[in-house]
Amino acid sequence: MIRCMRQEDAAAVLDIYRDGIDGRNATFETVVPEWEAWDRRHLPHSRFVFGEDGGVVLGWVALTPFSSREAYAGVGEVSVYVRSGAGGRGIGTQLLGAVVASSEEHGMWTLFSGVFPENGASIRIHLKNGFRILCQRMKVARLDGVWRDTLLLERRSERIV
Ligand SMILES: CC(C)(COP(=O)(O)OP(=O)(O)OC[C@H]1O[C@@H](n2cnc3c(N)ncnc32)[C@H](O)[C@@H]1OP(=O)(O)O)[C@@H](O)C(=O)NCCC(=O)NCCS
């Protein structure tokens, strides 16, 4: 069910991203980017989708580099999104597990996510995949004009030492 993301998944990936943006509980983004911008922003490796037999894509995961500085080459930020209506079936947990494994295969040692404290499902799938809560950033940015907190969750690989 989990497979590498392909170019032809672009429309589904952006559709699913739109669901997350519209929910106003996943990201500070308010506009769905063009595919080219999405593609530039994310690392080329460790991109996965969850696809059903009929070819319907129900979720995706990808990584954004933390920094262009060489010292931080192994640090990436996680984005994981499941199609509205397909939540609660274990898809997010599996996608996160896949990106963790792949990131380690590619020599990455730290993954992190900024998660709204209200996003219980996201917190849960991160904790299940070995992330820990580092801190709560207070009123770190505004969404629709309202200051929001985020929890910073991080996973340090025990394989890359
Ligand atoms: C967060 C998201 C990826 C989770 O995907 P999912 O496929 O629903 O996740 P799963 O089904 O694998 O697991 C959800 C877990 O959260 C739990 N959960 C659901 N709602 C919860 C809540 N409000 N509070 C606490 N736990 C909750 C479920 O019980 C389940 O845990 P369990 O397996 O131990 O029972 C999905 O909800 C999503 O795409 N949301 C919008 C985008 C988003 O928020 N992305 C993350 C940005 S940081």
The ligand as a MOL file (V3000), in Angstrom:
LIG
                    3D

  0  0  0     0  0            999 V3000
M  V30 BEGIN CTAB
M  V30 COUNTS 48 50 0 0 0
M  V30 BEGIN ATOM
M  V30 1 C -2.4660 13.7440 11.3760 0
M  V30 2 C -2.8740 12.7180 10.3210 0
M  V30 3 C -1.7590 12.5920 9.2790 0
M  V30 4 C -3.0670 11.3630 11.0400 0
M  V30 5 O -3.3210 10.3980 10.0460 0
M  V30 6 P -4.2830 9.1270 10.3340 0
M  V30 7 O -4.2170 8.2620 9.1530 0
M  V30 8 O -5.6120 9.5960 10.7900 0
M  V30 9 O -3.4960 8.4950 11.5670 0
M  V30 10 P -3.6540 7.0200 12.1520 0
M  V30 11 O -4.9800 6.4680 11.8010 0
M  V30 12 O -2.4430 6.2390 11.7550 0
M  V30 13 O -3.4990 7.2560 13.7140 0
M  V30 14 C -4.2380 8.2490 14.3570 0
M  V30 15 C -4.0020 8.0830 15.8450 0
M  V30 16 O -4.3930 9.2740 16.5130 0
M  V30 17 C -5.3970 8.9710 17.4730 0
M  V30 18 N -6.2520 10.1390 17.5130 0
M  V30 19 C -7.1630 10.5440 16.6130 0
M  V30 20 N -7.7080 11.6990 16.9990 0
M  V30 21 C -7.1050 12.0400 18.1600 0
M  V30 22 C -7.2360 13.1330 19.0600 0
M  V30 23 N -8.0930 14.1290 18.8070 0
M  V30 24 N -6.4670 13.1510 20.1580 0
M  V30 25 C -5.5840 12.1820 20.4120 0
M  V30 26 N -5.4140 11.0860 19.5920 0
M  V30 27 C -6.1730 11.0450 18.4830 0
M  V30 28 C -6.0510 7.7180 16.9720 0
M  V30 29 O -6.6930 7.0340 17.9940 0
M  V30 30 C -4.8230 6.9810 16.4480 0
M  V30 31 O -4.0640 6.4640 17.4910 0
M  V30 32 P -4.0770 4.8820 17.8290 0
M  V30 33 O -3.6350 4.2070 16.5610 0
M  V30 34 O -3.1180 4.7390 18.9340 0
M  V30 35 O -5.4860 4.5560 18.1670 0
M  V30 36 C -4.2140 13.1060 9.6530 0
M  V30 37 O -5.1660 13.3160 10.6570 0
M  V30 38 C -4.1090 14.3300 8.7740 0
M  V30 39 O -3.7270 14.2460 7.6170 0
M  V30 40 N -4.4790 15.4860 9.3180 0
M  V30 41 C -4.4320 16.7380 8.5580 0
M  V30 42 C -2.9970 17.0700 8.1830 0
M  V30 43 C -2.1130 17.1170 9.3910 0
M  V30 44 O -2.5160 17.5470 10.4460 0
M  V30 45 N -0.8420 16.6980 9.1990 0
M  V30 46 C 0.1530 16.7400 10.2220 0
M  V30 47 C 0.7820 18.0880 10.2330 0
M  V30 48 S 1.9740 18.1970 11.5380 0
M  V30 END ATOM
M  V30 BEGIN BOND
M  V30 1 1 1 2
M  V30 2 1 2 3
M  V30 3 1 2 4
M  V30 4 1 2 36
M  V30 5 1 4 5
M  V30 6 1 5 6
M  V30 7 2 6 7
M  V30 8 1 6 8
M  V30 9 1 6 9
M  V30 10 1 9 10
M  V30 11 2 10 11
M  V30 12 1 10 12
M  V30 13 1 10 13
M  V30 14 1 13 14
M  V30 15 1 14 15
M  V30 16 1 15 16
M  V30 17 1 15 30
M  V30 18 1 16 17
M  V30 19 1 17 18
M  V30 20 1 17 28
M  V30 21 1 18 19
M  V30 22 1 18 27
M  V30 23 2 19 20
M  V30 24 1 20 21
M  V30 25 1 21 22
M  V30 26 2 21 27
M  V30 27 1 22 23
M  V30 28 2 22 24
M  V30 29 1 24 25
M  V30 30 2 25 26
M  V30 31 1 26 27
M  V30 32 1 28 29
M  V30 33 1 28 30
M  V30 34 1 30 31
M  V30 35 1 31 32
M  V30 36 2 32 33
M  V30 37 1 32 34
M  V30 38 1 32 35
M  V30 39 1 36 37
M  V30 40 1 36 38
M  V30 41 2 38 39
M  V30 42 1 38 40
M  V30 43 1 40 41
M  V30 44 1 41 42
M  V30 45 1 42 43
M  V30 46 2 43 44
M  V30 47 1 43 45
M  V30 48 1 45 46
M  V30 49 1 46 47
M  V30 50 1 47 48
M  V30 END BOND
M  V30 END CTAB
M  END
